[in-house]
Amino acid sequence: MGCKHSNPSGYAFCAVCGEPLAYKRCRCGFVCSDRDSFCGQCGAELSNIDSTRKKGSAPIEDADHRLDLGQLAELAAQENQYAETQKVRVTQDDIRKLLAKRKKKLS
Amino acid sequence: MNPRKVRVLVADDEAHIRQLIHFILDSLGAEVVAEAADGETAVRLYQEHKPDMVLLDINMPKLDGMEALKRIVATNNKTLVIMLTAQNALDVVKQCLEHGARNFILKSNSAEELDKIIRETWQEYVEEIRGGEGAHGM
């Protein structure tokens, strides 16, 4: 069972017991609490963003529920995949090349 | 006869960036018809002024630039929207282009570089706007 610690917005894992918390990731990349309505970084509305919590599962802090290893692995894989795409940073030159490539593709 | 002025909306929550862009656009002979400090206002001002070009930041309060981009493009998919942002993640650039942005300028460039990039971008699109009578047939 979760330790009931009240974690600040943006925490993906409980700071006390390490249990994964349900969260939403805003389009800007900022991790928000499952209960947040607006992103704490950019102010975007979060109502149309799905929480990471599995459908049908009880809220972590309200039920005797722990993610099994499969769910944890899936969560970690999703996080890694997201982190990978976030890692790729571009320069203005990269953007020029990307635009030229798109232009060529469209013509 | 002088060519008509291209009408631009500048949306950025940082006042000094809006000021810099305004200054550069003025020197290019553009008319900055409105400025917005958040995405919601940007969409409203877009609908009010129907500019030819929109320079749009991504991280803005109330409504982020990506959502504002979608709403603007949904109103008129011929509007020339150029993202001007500090976000330099590849997937963000790709998402913006997918949603209809025509170009992407990084704010992390120095003021001199920004000036140069905006001038280059301007040259690339200004004839298209004038030639096509603008997005709203002005």
gemmi code that builds the backbone of each chain (N, CA, C; Angstrom):
import gemmi

chains = {
    "A": [
        ("MET", (0.847, -1.203, 0.000), (0.000, 0.000, 0.000), (0.879, 1.249, 0.000)),
        ("GLY", (0.429, 2.292, -0.682), (1.195, 3.529, -0.744), (1.362, 4.122, 0.651)),
        ("CYS", (2.411, 4.926, 0.839), (2.693, 5.455, 2.179), (1.861, 6.696, 2.493)),
        ("LYS", (1.075, 7.150, 1.541), (0.166, 8.311, 1.713), (0.908, 9.644, 1.787)),
        ("HIS", (2.184, 9.595, 1.493), (2.934, 10.858, 1.511), (2.364, 11.781, 0.425)),
        ("SER", (2.206, 13.020, 0.743), (1.683, 13.970, -0.235), (2.849, 14.527, -1.047)),
        ("ASN", (2.932, 14.083, -2.292), (4.062, 14.491, -3.130), (3.747, 15.760, -3.914)),
        ("PRO", (4.726, 16.599, -4.121), (4.470, 17.821, -4.899), (4.128, 17.496, -6.347)),
        ("SER", (3.475, 18.434, -6.979), (3.136, 18.289, -8.388), (4.415, 18.069, -9.187)),
        ("GLY", (4.364, 17.189, -10.151), (5.537, 16.965, -10.990), (6.320, 15.729, -10.602)),
        ("TYR", (5.976, 15.106, -9.469), (6.701, 13.911, -9.058), (6.116, 12.678, -9.744)),
        ("ALA", (6.960, 11.908, -10.376), (6.501, 10.676, -11.017), (6.572, 9.509, -10.041)),
        ("PHE", (7.409, 9.645, -9.039), (7.544, 8.603, -8.022), (7.421, 9.243, -6.637)),
        ("CYS", (6.903, 8.474, -5.695), (6.761, 8.982, -4.330), (8.156, 9.250, -3.752)),
        ("ALA", (8.324, 10.424, -3.165), (9.632, 10.808, -2.624), (9.982, 10.014, -1.371)),
        ("VAL", (8.982, 9.385, -0.752), (9.246, 8.638, 0.481), (9.388, 7.143, 0.216)),
        ("CYS", (8.391, 6.555, -0.477), (8.441, 5.096, -0.636), (8.849, 4.660, -2.046)),
        ("GLY", (8.976, 5.593, -2.955), (9.450, 5.248, -4.298), (8.393, 4.647, -5.198)),
        ("GLU", (7.157, 4.627, -4.740), (6.083, 4.034, -5.544), (5.787, 4.940, -6.749)),
        ("PRO", (5.578, 4.332, -7.944), (5.263, 5.175, -9.100), (3.919, 5.874, -8.904)),
        ("LEU", (3.856, 7.128, -9.220), (2.619, 7.889, -9.075), (1.999, 8.115, -10.443)),
        ("ALA", (0.686, 8.226, -10.472), (0.033, 8.535, -11.745), (0.379, 9.979, -12.104)),
        ("TYR", (0.683, 10.218, -13.344), (1.026, 11.578, -13.744), (0.651, 11.818, -15.202)),
        ("LYS", (0.643, 13.074, -15.565), (0.385, 13.451, -16.952), (1.616, 14.188, -17.440)),
        ("ARG", (1.980, 13.941, -18.689), (3.100, 14.718, -19.214), (2.542, 15.738, -20.200)),
        ("CYS", (2.810, 16.985, -19.911), (2.316, 18.056, -20.783), (3.057, 17.997, -22.119)),
        ("ARG", (2.463, 18.598, -23.124), (3.094, 18.648, -24.446), (4.459, 19.347, -24.401)),
        ("CYS", (4.622, 20.241, -23.444), (5.905, 20.957, -23.346), (6.972, 20.092, -22.697)),
        ("GLY", (6.573, 18.910, -22.195), (7.548, 18.005, -21.602), (7.510, 17.975, -20.085)),
        ("PHE", (6.825, 18.918, -19.492), (6.800, 19.011, -18.033), (5.898, 17.917, -17.467)),
        ("VAL", (6.364, 17.276, -16.388), (5.570, 16.222, -15.757), (4.663, 16.848, -14.701)),
        ("CYS", (3.364, 16.602, -14.837), (2.397, 17.185, -13.911), (1.696, 16.081, -13.141)),
        ("SER", (1.147, 16.434, -12.021), (0.397, 15.463, -11.238), (-0.853, 15.056, -12.007)),
        ("ASP", (-1.319, 13.851, -11.726), (-2.530, 13.329, -12.336), (-3.726, 14.244, -12.056)),
        ("ARG", (-3.664, 14.956, -10.939), (-4.808, 15.780, -10.538), (-4.719, 17.209, -11.071)),
        ("ASP", (-3.597, 17.572, -11.664), (-3.445, 18.941, -12.171), (-4.358, 19.179, -13.372)),
        ("SER", (-4.923, 20.356, -13.447), (-5.766, 20.711, -14.597), (-4.956, 21.485, -15.631)),
        ("PHE", (-3.931, 22.186, -15.152), (-3.115, 22.982, -16.062), (-1.637, 22.705, -15.788)),
        ("CYS", (-0.839, 22.818, -16.815), (0.591, 22.567, -16.691), (1.234, 23.667, -15.829)),
        ("GLY", (2.057, 23.236, -14.883), (2.722, 24.189, -14.001), (3.819, 24.964, -14.701)),
        ("GLN", (4.261, 24.486, -15.870), (5.334, 25.190, -16.571), (4.807, 26.137, -17.642)),
        ("CYS", (3.922, 25.615, -18.541), (3.501, 26.460, -19.664), (2.046, 26.893, -19.578)),
        ("GLY", (1.297, 26.349, -18.618), (-0.093, 26.773, -18.444), (-1.090, 26.079, -19.352)),
        ("ALA", (-0.618, 25.113, -20.156), (-1.542, 24.419, -21.075), (-2.545, 23.583, -20.289)),
        ("GLU", (-3.742, 23.445, -20.867), (-4.780, 22.656, -20.237), (-4.412, 21.182, -20.351)),
        ("LEU", (-4.602, 20.430, -19.267), (-4.192, 19.022, -19.268), (-5.376, 18.063, -19.380)),
        ("SER", (-6.595, 18.615, -19.491), (-7.773, 17.746, -19.435), (-7.797, 16.708, -20.557)),
        ("ASN", (-7.184, 17.036, -21.701), (-7.224, 16.078, -22.817), (-5.988, 15.166, -22.857)),
        ("ILE", (-5.160, 15.247, -21.816), (-3.972, 14.394, -21.782), (-4.234, 13.235, -20.819)),
        ("ASP", (-4.033, 12.016, -21.324), (-4.291, 10.844, -20.481), (-3.230, 10.716, -19.400)),
        ("SER", (-3.690, 10.263, -18.278), (-2.765, 9.988, -17.190), (-2.030, 8.689, -17.500)),
        ("THR", (-0.899, 8.464, -16.854), (-0.154, 7.228, -17.103), (-0.790, 6.035, -16.396)),
        ("ARG", (-1.759, 6.327, -15.520), (-2.384, 5.234, -14.776), (-3.164, 4.325, -15.724)),
        ("LYS", (-3.090, 3.039, -15.489), (-3.796, 2.080, -16.341), (-5.299, 2.238, -16.155)),
        ("LYS", (-6.028, 2.043, -17.251), (-7.478, 2.084, -17.167), (-7.936, 0.934, -16.283)),
        ("GLY", (-8.881, 1.201, -15.430), (-9.435, 0.118, -14.614), (-8.695, -0.071, -13.308)),
        ("SER", (-7.504, 0.472, -13.200), (-6.776, 0.293, -11.954), (-7.136, 1.433, -10.999)),
        ("ALA", (-7.059, 1.144, -9.747), (-7.443, 2.142, -8.754), (-6.330, 3.177, -8.623)),
        ("PRO", (-6.674, 4.373, -8.184), (-5.615, 5.348, -7.958), (-4.606, 4.793, -6.950)),
        ("ILE", (-3.352, 4.997, -7.213), (-2.306, 4.398, -6.394), (-2.434, 4.768, -4.916)),
        ("GLU", (-2.784, 6.037, -4.662), (-2.809, 6.449, -3.267), (-4.094, 6.032, -2.545)),
        ("ASP", (-5.084, 5.524, -3.316), (-6.363, 5.197, -2.693), (-6.588, 3.702, -2.508)),
        ("ALA", (-5.737, 2.887, -3.062), (-6.016, 1.459, -2.993), (-4.752, 0.676, -2.669)),
        ("ASP", (-4.990, -0.540, -2.257), (-3.863, -1.409, -1.978), (-3.349, -1.918, -3.319)),
        ("HIS", (-2.613, -1.097, -3.979), (-2.251, -1.404, -5.364), (-0.783, -1.082, -5.622)),
        ("ARG", (-0.119, -2.016, -6.200), (1.255, -1.753, -6.624), (1.372, -2.188, -8.063)),
        ("LEU", (2.120, -1.476, -8.827), (2.306, -1.883, -10.217), (3.140, -3.153, -10.229)),
        ("ASP", (2.768, -4.093, -11.096), (3.590, -5.302, -11.157), (4.819, -5.020, -12.011)),
        ("LEU", (5.713, -5.982, -12.078), (6.978, -5.754, -12.788), (6.760, -5.426, -14.257)),
        ("GLY", (5.762, -6.090, -14.858), (5.461, -5.840, -16.271), (5.045, -4.404, -16.496)),
        ("GLN", (4.166, -3.927, -15.598), (3.694, -2.543, -15.721), (4.834, -1.558, -15.500)),
        ("LEU", (5.687, -1.889, -14.529), (6.830, -1.009, -14.262), (7.778, -0.956, -15.455)),
        ("ALA", (7.980, -2.137, -16.067), (8.877, -2.206, -17.227), (8.299, -1.390, -18.374)),
        ("GLU", (6.957, -1.511, -18.522), (6.301, -0.767, -19.608), (6.421, 0.736, -19.371)),
        ("LEU", (6.230, 1.118, -18.109), (6.328, 2.532, -17.741), (7.745, 3.054, -17.996)),
        ("ALA", (8.715, 2.241, -17.605), (10.119, 2.632, -17.790), (10.450, 2.736, -19.281)),
        ("ALA", (9.908, 1.789, -20.079), (10.171, 1.807, -21.519), (9.580, 3.064, -22.149)),
        ("GLN", (8.354, 3.405, -21.708), (7.704, 4.621, -22.230), (8.539, 5.849, -21.884)),
        ("GLU", (8.991, 5.869, -20.644), (9.806, 6.994, -20.189), (11.099, 7.099, -20.998)),
        ("ASN", (11.734, 5.944, -21.219), (12.991, 5.943, -21.971), (12.787, 6.420, -23.398)),
        ("GLN", (11.676, 5.927, -23.989), (11.368, 6.302, -25.372), (11.164, 7.819, -25.455)),
        ("TYR", (10.408, 8.343, -24.475), (10.151, 9.776, -24.455), (11.459, 10.537, -24.255)),
        ("ALA", (12.274, 10.032, -23.319), (13.548, 10.699, -23.022), (14.450, 10.703, -24.255)),
        ("GLU", (14.406, 9.625, -25.023), (15.232, 9.537, -26.232), (14.856, 10.637, -27.226)),
        ("THR", (13.531, 10.799, -27.433), (13.099, 11.811, -28.407), (13.425, 13.206, -27.877)),
        ("GLN", (13.342, 13.359, -26.539), (13.645, 14.658, -25.948), (15.131, 14.977, -26.027)),
        ("LYS", (15.949, 13.902, -26.059), (17.396, 14.080, -26.060), (17.905, 14.700, -27.352)),
        ("VAL", (17.177, 14.421, -28.458), (17.647, 14.907, -29.749), (17.381, 16.401, -29.850)),
        ("ARG", (18.438, 17.155, -29.731), (18.332, 18.613, -29.803), (18.757, 19.080, -31.179)),
        ("VAL", (18.137, 20.124, -31.649), (18.483, 20.602, -32.985), (19.041, 22.019, -32.941)),
        ("THR", (19.806, 22.336, -33.951), (20.314, 23.698, -34.105), (19.530, 24.341, -35.249)),
        ("GLN", (19.760, 25.626, -35.455), (19.073, 26.314, -36.555), (19.459, 25.688, -37.903)),
        ("ASP", (20.690, 25.232, -37.999), (21.144, 24.573, -39.240), (20.397, 23.269, -39.470)),
        ("ASP", (20.202, 22.505, -38.383), (19.442, 21.246, -38.486), (18.028, 21.537, -38.996)),
        ("ILE", (17.449, 22.621, -38.474), (16.077, 22.978, -38.875), (16.052, 23.348, -40.361)),
        ("ARG", (17.063, 24.091, -40.805), (17.150, 24.453, -42.229), (17.173, 23.189, -43.086)),
        ("LYS", (18.015, 22.223, -42.665), (18.149, 20.973, -43.426), (16.836, 20.202, -43.424)),
        ("LEU", (16.196, 20.162, -42.277), (14.919, 19.451, -42.145), (13.864, 20.074, -43.055)),
        ("LEU", (13.830, 21.405, -43.086), (12.856, 22.096, -43.927), (13.136, 21.863, -45.407)),
        ("ALA", (14.423, 21.878, -45.752), (14.797, 21.641, -47.151), (14.402, 20.231, -47.567)),
        ("LYS", (14.598, 19.294, -46.679), (14.251, 17.898, -46.942), (12.739, 17.755, -47.148)),
        ("ARG", (11.975, 18.425, -46.279), (10.504, 18.368, -46.383), (10.027, 18.999, -47.679)),
        ("LYS", (10.677, 20.114, -48.045), (10.303, 20.846, -49.249), (10.530, 19.942, -50.472)),
        ("LYS", (11.686, 19.268, -50.457), (12.063, 18.375, -51.549), (11.066, 17.220, -51.658)),
        ("LYS", (10.691, 16.709, -50.518), (9.764, 15.583, -50.440), (8.390, 15.996, -50.981)),
        ("LEU", (7.984, 17.203, -50.677), (6.656, 17.682, -51.093), (6.597, 18.057, -52.561)),
        ("SER", (7.773, 18.431, -53.128), (7.740, 18.889, -54.524), (7.850, 17.717, -55.509)),
    ],
    "B": [
        ("MET", (4.415, 52.107, -57.473), (3.553, 51.912, -56.320), (4.251, 51.030, -55.277)),
        ("ASN", (4.169, 51.447, -54.042), (4.770, 50.640, -52.978), (3.960, 49.370, -52.737)),
        ("PRO", (4.674, 48.240, -52.552), (3.910, 47.027, -52.245), (3.234, 47.179, -50.884)),
        ("ARG", (2.113, 46.533, -50.739), (1.398, 46.689, -49.464), (2.212, 46.072, -48.324)),
        ("LYS", (1.975, 46.558, -47.148), (2.718, 46.054, -45.986), (2.177, 44.690, -45.571)),
        ("VAL", (3.096, 43.806, -45.258), (2.696, 42.491, -44.762), (2.338, 42.651, -43.285)),
        ("ARG", (1.183, 42.099, -42.912), (0.670, 42.292, -41.548), (1.046, 41.092, -40.675)),
        ("VAL", (1.627, 41.398, -39.541), (2.172, 40.327, -38.697), (1.627, 40.405, -37.256)),
        ("LEU", (1.363, 39.231, -36.711), (1.013, 39.125, -35.290), (2.198, 38.478, -34.570)),
        ("VAL", (2.628, 39.083, -33.479), (3.749, 38.536, -32.708), (3.221, 38.035, -31.360)),
        ("ALA", (3.436, 36.755, -31.066), (2.960, 36.194, -29.797), (4.124, 35.582, -29.029)),
        ("ASP", (4.434, 36.187, -27.921), (5.523, 35.705, -27.059), (5.278, 36.278, -25.659)),
        ("ASP", (5.472, 35.444, -24.641), (5.214, 35.951, -23.290), (6.360, 36.817, -22.760)),
        ("GLU", (7.462, 36.860, -23.483), (8.583, 37.699, -23.034), (8.551, 39.037, -23.782)),
        ("ALA", (8.337, 40.097, -23.012), (8.175, 41.423, -23.609), (9.407, 41.845, -24.411)),
        ("HIS", (10.603, 41.501, -23.922), (11.801, 41.962, -24.637), (11.954, 41.249, -25.982)),
        ("ILE", (11.458, 40.012, -26.065), (11.520, 39.286, -27.351), (10.528, 39.938, -28.330)),
        ("ARG", (9.334, 40.267, -27.819), (8.339, 40.918, -28.685), (8.895, 42.242, -29.207)),
        ("GLN", (9.574, 42.945, -28.311), (10.152, 44.237, -28.680), (11.204, 44.067, -29.778)),
        ("LEU", (12.065, 43.070, -29.588), (13.139, 42.816, -30.559), (12.543, 42.444, -31.928)),
        ("ILE", (11.560, 41.540, -31.908), (10.930, 41.096, -33.158), (10.228, 42.275, -33.839)),
        ("HIS", (9.539, 43.061, -33.021), (8.836, 44.239, -33.548), (9.825, 45.163, -34.259)),
        ("PHE", (10.958, 45.366, -33.616), (11.987, 46.248, -34.156), (12.502, 45.712, -35.503)),
        ("ILE", (12.775, 44.404, -35.536), (13.295, 43.789, -36.776), (12.233, 43.875, -37.888)),
        ("LEU", (10.984, 43.561, -37.522), (9.915, 43.577, -38.527), (9.669, 44.990, -39.058)),
        ("ASP", (9.755, 45.964, -38.167), (9.610, 47.370, -38.595), (10.651, 47.711, -39.645)),
        ("SER", (11.882, 47.268, -39.376), (12.971, 47.593, -40.306), (12.794, 46.877, -41.645)),
        ("LEU", (11.978, 45.810, -41.640), (11.727, 45.080, -42.887), (10.512, 45.646, -43.632)),
        ("GLY", (9.871, 46.623, -43.017), (8.711, 47.238, -43.649), (7.409, 46.507, -43.371)),
        ("ALA", (7.417, 45.640, -42.378), (6.188, 44.935, -42.024), (5.343, 45.780, -41.083)),
        ("GLU", (4.092, 45.416, -40.968), (3.227, 46.106, -40.029), (2.838, 45.120, -38.927)),
        ("VAL", (3.328, 45.368, -37.717), (2.950, 44.494, -36.597), (1.566, 44.954, -36.145)),
        ("VAL", (0.546, 44.162, -36.495), (-0.827, 44.589, -36.225), (-1.251, 44.320, -34.788)),
        ("ALA", (-0.598, 43.341, -34.149), (-0.950, 43.048, -32.753), (0.155, 42.246, -32.092)),
        ("GLU", (0.177, 42.325, -30.771), (1.126, 41.538, -29.981), (0.349, 40.811, -28.890)),
        ("ALA", (0.745, 39.571, -28.609), (0.077, 38.800, -27.559), (1.112, 38.224, -26.617)),
        ("ALA", (0.748, 38.164, -25.331), (1.674, 37.621, -24.329), (1.258, 36.218, -23.888)),
        ("ASP", (0.151, 35.707, -24.450), (-0.269, 34.330, -24.153), (-0.999, 33.750, -25.365)),
        ("GLY", (-1.129, 32.430, -25.361), (-1.703, 31.748, -26.523), (-3.157, 32.071, -26.779)),
        ("GLU", (-3.903, 32.234, -25.700), (-5.340, 32.512, -25.834), (-5.551, 33.857, -26.538)),
        ("THR", (-4.787, 34.855, -26.078), (-4.880, 36.186, -26.684), (-4.398, 36.133, -28.135)),
        ("ALA", (-3.371, 35.318, -28.381), (-2.849, 35.206, -29.755), (-3.946, 34.717, -30.702)),
        ("VAL", (-4.682, 33.703, -30.290), (-5.747, 33.162, -31.149), (-6.845, 34.212, -31.352)),
        ("ARG", (-7.192, 34.897, -30.253), (-8.245, 35.921, -30.353), (-7.802, 37.056, -31.278)),
        ("LEU", (-6.557, 37.517, -31.106), (-6.066, 38.621, -31.942), (-5.901, 38.188, -33.402)),
        ("TYR", (-5.564, 36.906, -33.573), (-5.461, 36.390, -34.938), (-6.823, 36.499, -35.634)),
        ("GLN", (-7.868, 36.065, -34.914), (-9.206, 36.098, -35.516), (-9.690, 37.529, -35.747)),
        ("GLU", (-9.255, 38.411, -34.883), (-9.643, 39.816, -34.988), (-8.934, 40.526, -36.143)),
        ("HIS", (-7.626, 40.312, -36.258), (-6.820, 41.064, -37.235), (-6.549, 40.328, -38.537)),
        ("LYS", (-6.684, 39.015, -38.525), (-6.397, 38.183, -39.695), (-5.078, 38.591, -40.378)),
        ("PRO", (-3.967, 38.472, -39.651), (-2.669, 38.870, -40.238), (-2.200, 37.882, -41.302)),
        ("ASP", (-1.214, 38.310, -42.075), (-0.646, 37.427, -43.106), (0.301, 36.423, -42.476)),
        ("MET", (0.950, 36.857, -41.411), (1.992, 36.033, -40.808), (1.876, 36.081, -39.283)),
        ("VAL", (2.169, 34.946, -38.654), (2.151, 34.898, -37.187), (3.498, 34.373, -36.702)),
        ("LEU", (4.114, 35.099, -35.804), (5.334, 34.609, -35.152), (4.907, 34.144, -33.772)),
        ("LEU", (5.060, 32.849, -33.519), (4.425, 32.235, -32.360), (5.411, 31.504, -31.454)),
        ("ASP", (5.409, 31.889, -30.197), (6.223, 31.202, -29.183), (5.498, 29.915, -28.771)),
        ("ILE", (6.196, 28.976, -28.176), (5.523, 27.736, -27.737), (5.160, 27.790, -26.255)),
        ("ASN", (6.137, 28.088, -25.407), (5.842, 28.113, -23.972), (5.214, 29.438, -23.575)),
        ("MET", (3.880, 29.414, -23.546), (3.158, 30.630, -23.170), (2.061, 30.256, -22.185)),
        ("PRO", (1.686, 31.179, -21.308), (0.602, 30.864, -20.373), (-0.758, 30.772, -21.058)),
        ("LYS", (-1.701, 30.239, -20.318), (-3.105, 30.078, -20.731), (-3.297, 29.052, -21.836)),
        ("LEU", (-2.587, 29.206, -22.925), (-2.688, 28.256, -24.034), (-1.304, 28.183, -24.666)),
        ("ASP", (-0.758, 26.976, -24.803), (0.597, 26.916, -25.350), (0.579, 27.148, -26.866)),
        ("GLY", (1.743, 27.481, -27.386), (1.858, 27.831, -28.793), (1.444, 26.719, -29.742)),
        ("MET", (1.680, 25.485, -29.339), (1.306, 24.345, -30.193), (-0.214, 24.309, -30.383)),
        ("GLU", (-0.947, 24.515, -29.299), (-2.410, 24.510, -29.362), (-2.889, 25.742, -30.142)),
        ("ALA", (-2.240, 26.872, -29.894), (-2.602, 28.096, -30.621), (-2.365, 27.891, -32.115)),
        ("LEU", (-1.255, 27.227, -32.449), (-0.941, 26.930, -33.858), (-2.083, 26.122, -34.488)),
        ("LYS", (-2.515, 25.081, -33.790), (-3.582, 24.225, -34.314), (-4.856, 25.034, -34.569)),
        ("ARG", (-5.191, 25.917, -33.621), (-6.426, 26.706, -33.757), (-6.328, 27.706, -34.896)),
        ("ILE", (-5.135, 28.293, -35.046), (-4.945, 29.278, -36.124), (-5.015, 28.583, -37.477)),
        ("VAL", (-4.330, 27.455, -37.580), (-4.318, 26.708, -38.845), (-5.724, 26.169, -39.161)),
        ("ALA", (-6.475, 25.813, -38.113), (-7.841, 25.329, -38.330), (-8.725, 26.457, -38.863)),
        ("THR", (-8.418, 27.683, -38.480), (-9.179, 28.841, -38.967), (-8.825, 29.123, -40.425)),
        ("ASN", (-7.544, 29.087, -40.715), (-7.098, 29.324, -42.090), (-5.767, 28.608, -42.301)),
        ("ASN", (-5.811, 27.531, -43.063), (-4.587, 26.721, -43.215), (-3.550, 27.359, -44.135)),
        ("LYS", (-3.892, 28.533, -44.696), (-2.910, 29.220, -45.548), (-2.100, 30.241, -44.742)),
        ("THR", (-2.472, 30.427, -43.500), (-1.736, 31.402, -42.680), (-0.302, 30.932, -42.476)),
        ("LEU", (0.584, 31.879, -42.635), (1.992, 31.553, -42.483), (2.387, 31.669, -41.006)),
        ("VAL", (2.522, 30.541, -40.371), (2.887, 30.568, -38.948), (4.344, 30.141, -38.791)),
        ("ILE", (5.103, 30.974, -38.128), (6.512, 30.671, -37.874), (6.704, 30.567, -36.366)),
        ("MET", (7.194, 29.430, -35.934), (7.406, 29.236, -34.508), (8.709, 29.931, -34.110)),
        ("LEU", (8.666, 30.582, -32.973), (9.843, 31.286, -32.464), (9.968, 30.871, -31.014)),
        ("THR", (10.888, 29.973, -30.739), (10.869, 29.344, -29.423), (12.248, 28.934, -28.909)),
        ("ALA", (12.289, 28.705, -27.606), (13.526, 28.216, -27.000), (13.571, 26.689, -27.037)),
        ("GLN", (12.440, 26.075, -27.386), (12.375, 24.607, -27.414), (13.113, 24.089, -28.642)),
        ("ASN", (14.162, 23.322, -28.393), (14.942, 22.838, -29.532), (14.948, 21.308, -29.621)),
        ("ALA", (13.893, 20.692, -29.089), (13.797, 19.235, -29.194), (13.276, 18.875, -30.581)),
        ("LEU", (13.903, 17.887, -31.192), (13.537, 17.500, -32.558), (12.057, 17.160, -32.674)),
        ("ASP", (11.533, 16.422, -31.703), (10.128, 16.018, -31.829), (9.181, 17.217, -31.753)),
        ("VAL", (9.577, 18.264, -31.029), (8.736, 19.469, -30.962), (8.743, 20.179, -32.317)),
        ("VAL", (9.930, 20.248, -32.923), (10.050, 20.875, -34.240), (9.158, 20.112, -35.230)),
        ("LYS", (9.278, 18.786, -35.210), (8.504, 17.959, -36.140), (7.003, 18.113, -35.908)),
        ("GLN", (6.603, 18.139, -34.643), (5.178, 18.288, -34.319), (4.640, 19.607, -34.867)),
        ("CYS", (5.406, 20.669, -34.678), (4.966, 21.987, -35.157), (4.806, 21.977, -36.670)),
        ("LEU", (5.767, 21.367, -37.356), (5.699, 21.324, -38.818), (4.506, 20.475, -39.260)),
        ("GLU", (4.271, 19.381, -38.541), (3.119, 18.522, -38.851), (1.809, 19.286, -38.688)),
        ("HIS", (1.778, 20.155, -37.687), (0.537, 20.890, -37.411), (0.396, 22.145, -38.273)),
        ("GLY", (1.323, 22.356, -39.172), (1.142, 23.438, -40.126), (2.072, 24.622, -40.001)),
        ("ALA", (3.006, 24.591, -39.049), (3.974, 25.697, -38.984), (4.865, 25.620, -40.215)),
        ("ARG", (5.252, 26.785, -40.723), (6.059, 26.783, -41.948), (7.544, 26.873, -41.666)),
        ("ASN", (7.880, 27.394, -40.512), (9.296, 27.512, -40.187), (9.454, 27.520, -38.673)),
        ("PHE", (10.674, 27.436, -38.236), (10.958, 27.283, -36.809), (12.240, 28.048, -36.495)),
        ("ILE", (12.116, 29.048, -35.670), (13.291, 29.858, -35.332), (13.616, 29.682, -33.850)),
        ("LEU", (14.869, 29.407, -33.579), (15.278, 29.181, -32.189), (15.666, 30.493, -31.513)),
        ("LYS", (15.056, 30.729, -30.357), (15.355, 31.955, -29.621), (16.736, 31.920, -28.984)),
        ("SER", (17.313, 30.718, -28.942), (18.634, 30.591, -28.322), (19.723, 31.245, -29.179)),
        ("ASN", (19.389, 31.589, -30.420), (20.344, 32.309, -31.256), (20.589, 33.700, -30.657)),
        ("SER", (21.740, 34.254, -30.928), (22.017, 35.605, -30.424), (21.110, 36.605, -31.149)),
        ("ALA", (21.008, 37.818, -30.609), (20.144, 38.835, -31.222), (20.546, 39.082, -32.671)),
        ("GLU", (21.857, 39.088, -32.939), (22.342, 39.321, -34.309), (21.922, 38.173, -35.226)),
        ("GLU", (22.071, 36.949, -34.693), (21.688, 35.778, -35.494), (20.178, 35.756, -35.734)),
        ("LEU", (19.436, 36.110, -34.670), (17.973, 36.142, -34.800), (17.568, 37.121, -35.898)),
        ("ASP", (18.209, 38.273, -35.875), (17.945, 39.301, -36.870), (18.185, 38.736, -38.279)),
        ("LYS", (19.313, 38.044, -38.429), (19.690, 37.477, -39.727), (18.671, 36.402, -40.157)),
        ("ILE", (18.307, 35.532, -39.225), (17.392, 34.431, -39.550), (16.005, 34.966, -39.912)),
        ("ILE", (15.558, 35.953, -39.144), (14.228, 36.516, -39.432), (14.231, 37.196, -40.808)),
        ("ARG", (15.317, 37.885, -41.127), (15.416, 38.530, -42.449), (15.399, 37.483, -43.571)),
        ("GLU", (16.155, 36.396, -43.371), (16.186, 35.310, -44.379), (14.790, 34.709, -44.551)),
        ("THR", (14.157, 34.433, -43.401), (12.833, 33.810, -43.417), (11.825, 34.750, -44.085)),
        ("TRP", (11.961, 36.028, -43.768), (11.093, 37.047, -44.342), (11.194, 37.032, -45.870)),
        ("GLN", (12.435, 37.055, -46.360), (12.670, 37.049, -47.809), (12.038, 35.830, -48.462)),
        ("GLU", (12.095, 34.720, -47.727), (11.581, 33.462, -48.269), (10.063, 33.513, -48.475)),
        ("TYR", (9.362, 34.231, -47.580), (7.901, 34.147, -47.626), (7.189, 35.409, -48.099)),
        ("VAL", (7.873, 36.545, -48.063), (7.162, 37.801, -48.311), (6.549, 37.859, -49.719)),
        ("GLU", (7.287, 37.355, -50.696), (6.744, 37.385, -52.060), (5.539, 36.467, -52.179)),
        ("GLU", (5.633, 35.353, -51.484), (4.527, 34.390, -51.491), (3.259, 35.049, -50.923)),
        ("ILE", (3.438, 35.810, -49.843), (2.278, 36.476, -49.226), (1.713, 37.525, -50.174)),
        ("ARG", (2.594, 38.338, -50.718), (2.124, 39.411, -51.606), (1.536, 38.832, -52.890)),
        ("GLY", (2.228, 37.808, -53.393), (1.770, 37.172, -54.632), (0.434, 36.497, -54.470)),
        ("GLY", (0.218, 35.918, -53.297), (-1.035, 35.193, -53.062), (-2.103, 36.080, -52.451)),
        ("GLU", (-1.906, 37.387, -52.492), (-2.820, 38.367, -51.907), (-3.014, 38.159, -50.416)),
        ("GLY", (-2.034, 37.469, -49.780), (-2.122, 37.259, -48.336), (-3.089, 36.154, -48.002)),
        ("ALA", (-3.065, 35.749, -46.753), (-3.894, 34.630, -46.310), (-5.375, 34.955, -46.384)),
        ("HIS", (-5.693, 36.242, -46.316), (-7.103, 36.588, -46.256), (-7.503, 37.501, -47.415)),
        ("GLY", (-6.717, 37.461, -48.457), (-7.066, 38.208, -49.649), (-7.179, 39.698, -49.427)),
        ("MET", (-6.200, 40.210, -48.649), (-6.284, 41.642, -48.362), (-5.887, 42.478, -49.552)),
    ],
}
model = gemmi.Model(1)
for chain_id, residues in chains.items():
    chain = gemmi.Chain(chain_id)
    for i, (resn, *xyz) in enumerate(residues, 1):
        res = gemmi.Residue()
        res.name, res.seqid = resn, gemmi.SeqId(i, " ")
        for name, pos in zip(("N", "CA", "C"), xyz):
            atom = gemmi.Atom()
            atom.name, atom.element = name, gemmi.Element(name[0])
            atom.pos, atom.b_iso = gemmi.Position(*pos), 0.0
            res.add_atom(atom)
        chain.add_residue(res)
    model.add_chain(chain)
structure = gemmi.Structure()
structure.add_model(model)
structure.setup_entities()
